[in-house]
């Protein structure tokens, strides 16, 4: 089982996607960090004026009567501007909170990955036990088939020697054929449970799998509830996820409060312009005219129609909802532990009873078969004992499956599975 879980942790698609979510969160964190670094860009702009801009100048400048305007065109055909711009955040509350939130989002994705691991471990454990119990049940059925086959042969011999009637041969043969049919069903069930296990592991369905663990009636690992430690809610990944969500909600509240503070930015621009009547901007002998600017911007919110106030109230409401969810989850965890503990105790009790029933049914069958062979018993008595034994075996393996399932549920509820 250990190898099956390790394989699933490396190949299960849900876990792979959870790992990718962690990578995406890391990249997002780096992206947000980059917003606080200097932002530098460049541009180059070229204009070809097919028609130069026209402006109207007062006619008095040219000796014309007052109130008249003379159209005049200024400029040259080609204009080019090359520039480099840089900006830097000095203080911006949204950036500060976004940077803190990115760390919490990364933590959240890591916890989601842990939750996927826990779910996968629990699922694989149940699927493995299902396949293992089915496989062991098939072995026991095969032993029953072999035993009943021997009984058919013995009954035929007794009939030949005149000790039993033909109807006795028919009766045990029918029982034998029915058992063969049941064995074929369980055989197909074993293949199906193994396919389910392979699917949960992320293994190709067509590939072969070998269950190396085995179950023996006298060697079933029994879980001692009395040794289980008291639950710390933080051991449950669901509670830990809500703690991360609470931190994100708190950061949303913080963002709303800090938005009343000013934002400060620095910027700079260096550019060069050239104006030509010919397209000769790459002629080094021609002059370019530089322009340099350094400045700063301070944005101070004064009134936004109370938008930020109501956004802040929404953030506070979301925070309160998360706190309520955490309290509700505590109660849900307590109930889950109580329910799973009760189910485990019931399953363990049923398992012990069914184990005893198998031993008793086997004794009854052996006695009935011995009496039948000695001529003091009937084939009906043997068949009834065989049916009772088979039913006891079926009940035992059903109880065994219920026990393993309840054990996994209890370990998951108490946070043992990590």
Secondary structure, 3 states (H helix, E strand, C coil): CHHHHHHHHHHCHHHHHHHHHHHHHHHHHHHHHHHCCCEEEEEEEEEECCCCCEEEEEHHHHCCCCCCEEEEECCCCEEEEEEEEEEEEEECHHHHHHHHHHHHHHHHHHHHHHHHHHHHHHHHHHHHHHHHHHHHHHHHHHHHHHHHHHHHHHHHHHHHCCCCCHHHHHHHHHHHHHHHHHHHHHHHHHHHHHHHHHHHHCCCCCCCCCCCCCCCCCCCCCCCHHHCCCCCHHHCHHHHHHHHHHHHHHHHHHHHHHCCCCEEEEEEEEEEEEEECCCCCCCCCCCCEEEEEEEEEEECCCCCCCHHHHHHHHHHHHHHHHHHHHHHHHHHHHHHHHHHHHHHHHHHHHHHHHHHHHHHHHHHHHHHHHHHHHCCCCHHHHHHHHHHHHHHHHHHHHHHHHHHHHHHHHHHHCCCCC
